[in-house]
Amino acid sequence: MIAIAPRIAPRLAIVMSHAQRSMGGAMREAVLARAFARQGLEVRVFRLHGGEALEEETVLDGAVRATFCPADNPQDIPHRQVSASLKAELRAFAPGLVLYKGLGYRVNADTQAALEPGTACGFIVGGGVTDPLLDRASLVLGEYREQLSQHFRPLFRRGQALVLPKYVDLAEAGEGRPVPLADAACDIINVGNFSDARKNQVVLVPLAARHRVTLVGGGTGLGEFRRSVPGRLRARMTFAGRLPHPAVFAALRGARLMVHTSTMDGLPRATVEAMACGVPVIAYRSTIQGGIPHGTAGLLVAEAALPHAVEMVLADDELRIRMGQQARRHVEKHHGVPAIEAAAGEVLKLLG
């Protein structure tokens, strides 16, 4: 049981550690906050931003209050930013438990040190698995069980490391039927930005010799990447750039297979959204150890085996369609709003 400071009502704060003036990409945390509030907790979401003033907004039809606090050093990279305003707001709110979304951010330890002694802390984990506060953490919400058992073993053994499902709008994803071969807009799709070399899209270039490849994502490296692709292969590659979310789903529905080439990740939302659209996913098992049911909804393979795995799935359309159907069923069971709300209930059991 996690002891949280008793007040008129128990209070819980979620700190989005990555500085940004938006709740975009934080719908999962908003749904989690709403689920906590419906169970009687007083919940607020906090985030740093690069502006000069404190700003507030509500999301989910007013159910969740988000406070955006100006960073002291907005010129620094997000991982190094801190905020005196955030610390003041949290001290005034006086939560019994703070959940930090993201590990390895300076703001986590800096903020926690400013709170009342005895304030519990926990983490919502993405790709990173280290943080100076981890030894003090009472709770970790991770991407999948294998990640939790490997990287957060003491908390996992005590039942204080739980899976937090992904937010996915199944209505927006569509019916989740794998696209027929004759109707496919592309054979391979990848979703990821071109600002981080770890996204590793270069691995996809040789596959364009045999297959139509669509790359979704923008970023500072996109132009250089595109120019580096030989002309004969570039003609078989579609550089879609950054797309609004409905257009991402449309692109996924038209793809036969997602190949996720990142060398560092948790369980990216894009892979879950692909599965929701009936698209099987192939990824490196050194990057993603779980969350994509191997052999049924996709494949987790060694780096050297990725080209062979791609060819195997694309050569057997019955296998691809069967995997896509299983992928959709997996998402319906394990992700989305009901699954997030169920996870919130498990957390509340730990809170006592």
C-alpha positions in Angstrom: 0.0 0.0 0.0 1.3 3.5 -0.9 0.6 6.0 1.9 -0.5 9.4 0.5 -0.9 12.4 2.7 -4.4 12.6 4.1 -6.3 15.8 3.3 -9.9 16.7 2.6 -9.5 14.4 -0.4 -6.4 12.5 -1.4 -4.5 14.5 -4.0 -2.5 13.2 -7.0 -0.4 15.1 -9.5 0.8 14.0 -12.9 3.8 15.9 -14.1 4.5 15.6 -17.9 8.2 15.9 -17.6 8.8 16.8 -21.3 8.4 20.5 -21.7 5.7 21.4 -24.3 2.7 23.8 -24.5 0.2 21.2 -25.4 -1.6 18.2 -24.1 -1.1 16.6 -27.5 0.3 13.1 -27.1 -0.9 13.1 -23.4 -4.4 11.7 -23.9 -3.5 8.5 -22.1 -2.5 10.5 -19.0 -5.6 12.7 -19.3 -7.8 9.6 -19.3 -5.9 8.2 -16.4 -6.4 11.5 -14.5 -10.1 11.4 -15.2 -10.4 7.9 -14.0 -8.7 8.8 -10.7 -11.0 11.8 -10.3 -14.1 9.6 -10.8 -12.9 7.5 -7.9 -12.7 10.4 -5.6 -9.1 11.6 -6.0 -8.3 15.3 -6.6 -6.1 15.2 -9.6 -4.2 17.8 -11.6 -1.8 17.6 -14.6 1.2 19.9 -14.7 3.7 20.6 -17.6 6.5 22.9 -18.3 6.4 25.2 -21.3 8.6 27.8 -23.0 6.3 30.8 -22.4 6.7 33.4 -19.7 3.4 33.0 -17.9 1.4 30.4 -16.0 -1.4 29.1 -18.2 -4.2 26.6 -17.7 -6.7 24.7 -19.7 -9.1 21.8 -19.3 -9.3 18.6 -21.4 -11.9 15.8 -21.8 -14.8 18.2 -21.6 -13.5 19.9 -18.5 -12.9 16.7 -16.5 -9.1 17.3 -16.2 -7.3 20.5 -15.3 -3.8 21.1 -16.8 -1.4 23.7 -15.6 1.4 24.9 -17.8 4.3 26.4 -15.9 7.1 28.5 -17.5 10.5 26.9 -17.5 13.4 28.7 -15.9 15.7 27.7 -18.8 13.6 27.2 -21.9 16.8 27.6 -24.0 18.0 24.2 -22.8 16.9 20.9 -24.2 13.6 19.5 -22.6 15.5 16.9 -20.5 17.4 19.7 -18.7 14.6 22.2 -18.0 13.3 23.0 -14.6 10.7 25.4 -13.2 10.4 27.4 -10.0 6.8 28.0 -11.0 6.1 24.3 -11.2 7.5 23.8 -7.8 5.4 26.6 -6.3 2.2 25.2 -7.9 2.9 21.7 -6.7 3.6 22.9 -3.2 0.4 24.8 -3.1 -1.5 21.8 -4.5 0.2 19.6 -1.8 -0.2 16.2 -3.5 0.3 13.0 -1.6 1.6 11.3 -4.7 3.3 12.7 -7.8 3.5 10.6 -11.0 6.3 11.8 -13.3 5.7 11.0 -17.0 9.2 10.2 -18.3 12.5 9.1 -16.7 15.8 10.9 -16.9 14.4 14.4 -16.9 16.1 16.9 -14.5 12.7 18.4 -13.6 11.8 15.1 -11.8 14.4 15.2 -9.0 14.5 19.0 -8.9 10.7 19.2 -8.3 10.5 16.3 -5.9 13.2 17.9 -3.7 11.0 21.0 -3.2 7.9 19.1 -2.0 7.0 18.2 1.6 8.9 15.3 3.1 7.0 12.1 2.7 5.4 13.0 -0.6 5.3 9.8 -2.5 6.5 9.6 -6.1 6.2 7.3 -9.0 6.7 7.2 -12.8 4.9 6.6 -16.0 7.6 5.0 -18.2 8.3 5.4 -21.8 11.5 4.4 -23.4 13.9 5.5 -20.7 14.4 3.2 -17.6 16.8 5.2 -15.4 16.2 8.2 -13.1 17.8 9.5 -9.9 14.4 9.2 -8.1 13.8 5.6 -8.9 15.2 4.3 -5.6 12.4 6.4 -3.9 9.6 5.4 -6.3 6.5 3.8 -4.8 5.0 3.0 -8.2 5.9 2.5 -11.8 3.5 2.3 -14.7 5.2 0.8 -17.7 4.6 -0.2 -21.2 4.5 -4.0 -20.9 5.3 -6.7 -18.3 8.7 -7.7 -19.8 9.9 -4.2 -19.4 8.7 -4.0 -15.8 10.2 -7.3 -14.8 13.5 -6.6 -16.4 14.1 -3.0 -15.4 12.0 -2.5 -12.3 12.3 -5.9 -10.7 12.0 -4.9 -7.0 8.8 -2.9 -7.6 7.5 -5.6 -9.9 8.0 -8.3 -7.3 6.1 -6.2 -4.7 3.2 -5.6 -7.1 4.0 -1.9 -7.5 4.9 -2.0 -11.1 1.9 -2.2 -13.4 1.2 -1.9 -17.1 -0.4 1.3 -18.3 -2.2 0.6 -21.6 -2.0 3.0 -24.6 -4.7 5.4 -25.5 -6.1 4.5 -28.9 -9.3 5.7 -30.5 -10.7 2.5 -32.1 -13.4 4.4 -33.9 -10.8 6.6 -35.5 -8.7 3.6 -36.4 -11.7 2.1 -38.2 -12.9 -1.5 -38.4 -9.4 -2.9 -38.1 -9.6 -5.2 -41.2 -6.3 -5.9 -42.9 -6.1 -4.2 -46.3 -6.6 -6.6 -49.2 -3.4 -7.0 -51.3 -5.1 -5.4 -54.3 -6.2 -2.3 -52.4 -3.0 -1.7 -50.5 -1.4 1.8 -50.9 2.0 0.5 -49.7 3.6 -2.7 -48.6 5.6 -1.2 -45.7 4.9 1.7 -43.5 7.0 3.4 -40.8 5.9 6.2 -38.5 8.6 8.2 -36.7 10.3 11.5 -36.8 13.6 12.3 -38.6 15.1 14.4 -35.8 16.5 11.4 -33.9 19.0 9.0 -35.6 17.7 6.2 -33.3 14.6 6.0 -35.4 16.9 4.3 -37.9 14.7 4.6 -41.0 17.8 4.1 -43.1 17.3 0.3 -42.6 14.1 0.6 -44.7 15.8 1.9 -47.8 17.1 -1.4 -49.3 13.6 -2.8 -48.8 12.3 -0.4 -51.4 14.0 -2.4 -54.1 11.2 -4.9 -53.8 8.4 -3.1 -51.9 6.5 0.2 -51.8 7.6 2.0 -48.6 5.8 4.9 -46.9 7.6 7.0 -44.3 5.3 9.1 -42.1 7.0 11.8 -40.0 8.8 15.1 -40.2 11.8 16.6 -38.5 15.0 18.4 -39.2 16.7 15.4 -40.8 13.9 14.6 -43.3 15.3 16.6 -46.3 18.8 15.2 -45.9 17.5 11.7 -45.5 15.5 11.9 -48.6 18.4 13.3 -50.6 20.6 10.4 -49.5 18.3 7.8 -51.0 19.4 6.6 -54.5 17.0 7.8 -57.1 15.9 4.3 -58.3 14.8 3.5 -54.7 13.4 7.0 -53.9 10.9 6.5 -56.7 9.4 3.6 -54.7 9.3 5.5 -51.4 6.6 7.9 -50.3 7.8 10.7 -47.9 4.5 11.7 -46.3 6.0 14.1 -43.8 4.2 15.0 -40.6 0.5 14.2 -40.8 -2.5 15.1 -38.7 -3.7 12.1 -36.7 -6.7 11.2 -38.9 -4.3 11.1 -41.9 -1.9 8.9 -40.0 -4.7 6.4 -39.4 -5.7 6.6 -43.1 -2.1 5.8 -44.1 -1.9 2.9 -41.6 -5.2 1.4 -43.0 -3.7 1.3 -46.4 -0.5 -0.5 -45.4 0.2 -4.2 -45.4 2.9 -4.2 -42.8 4.5 -1.8 -40.3 8.2 -2.1 -39.8 9.4 -0.3 -36.7 13.1 0.2 -37.0 13.9 2.2 -33.8 16.8 1.2 -31.7 15.5 2.7 -28.5 11.9 2.8 -27.5 9.3 1.7 -25.1 6.1 0.6 -26.8 5.4 3.4 -29.3 1.8 4.4 -29.7 2.3 4.2 -33.4 2.8 0.5 -33.2 -0.4 0.0 -31.2 -2.3 2.2 -33.6 -1.0 0.1 -36.5 -2.2 -3.0 -34.8 -5.6 -1.3 -34.2 -5.8 -0.8 -37.9 -5.2 -4.5 -38.6 -1.6 -4.0 -39.5 1.0 -6.5 -38.1 4.2 -5.0 -36.8 7.8 -6.1 -37.1 10.3 -4.6 -34.7 13.6 -5.3 -33.1 13.4 -7.5 -30.0 16.4 -5.7 -28.6 14.3 -2.5 -28.6 10.8 -3.9 -27.8 10.8 -7.1 -25.7 7.0 -7.3 -25.4 3.7 -5.6 -26.1 3.6 -6.9 -29.6 2.5 -10.6 -29.4 5.3 -12.4 -31.2 4.2 -14.8 -33.9 0.5 -13.8 -33.7 0.2 -10.0 -34.1 3.7 -9.4 -35.4 7.3 -10.4 -35.0 10.1 -9.3 -32.7 13.3 -10.2 -34.4 17.1 -9.8 -34.2 18.4 -6.9 -36.3 20.0 -9.1 -38.8 16.8 -11.1 -39.3 14.6 -8.1 -40.0 14.8 -8.3 -43.9 14.0 -12.0 -43.9 11.0 -11.5 -41.5 9.7 -8.7 -43.8 9.9 -10.9 -46.9 8.3 -13.8 -45.1 5.2 -11.9 -44.0 4.8 -10.0 -47.3 5.2 -13.2 -49.3 2.4 -15.0 -47.4 -0.7 -12.8 -47.6 -2.8 -15.3 -45.6 -0.3 -15.1 -42.8 -0.3 -11.3 -43.0 -4.0 -11.0 -42.8 -4.3 -13.5 -39.9 -1.6 -11.5 -38.0 -3.5 -8.3 -38.7 -6.7 -9.7 -37.4 -5.0 -10.9 -34.2 -3.3 -7.5 -33.9 -6.7 -5.8 -33.8 -8.1 -8.2 -31.3 -5.1 -7.7 -29.0 -5.6 -3.9 -29.0 -9.3 -4.2 -28.3 -8.5 -6.3 -25.3 -5.4 -4.6 -23.9 -5.6 -0.9 -24.9 -7.9 2.0 -25.1 -10.0 3.9 -22.6 -11.6 0.9 -20.7 -8.1 -0.7 -20.3 -6.7 2.6 -18.9 -9.6 2.9 -16.5 -9.0 -0.6 -15.3 -5.3 0.2 -14.7 -6.4 3.3 -12.7 -8.4 0.9 -10.5 -5.4 -1.2 -9.9 -3.4 1.8 -8.9 -6.1 2.8 -6.5 -5.9 -0.5 -4.8 -2.2 0.2 -4.1 -3.1 3.6 -2.7 -5.3 1.8 -0.2 
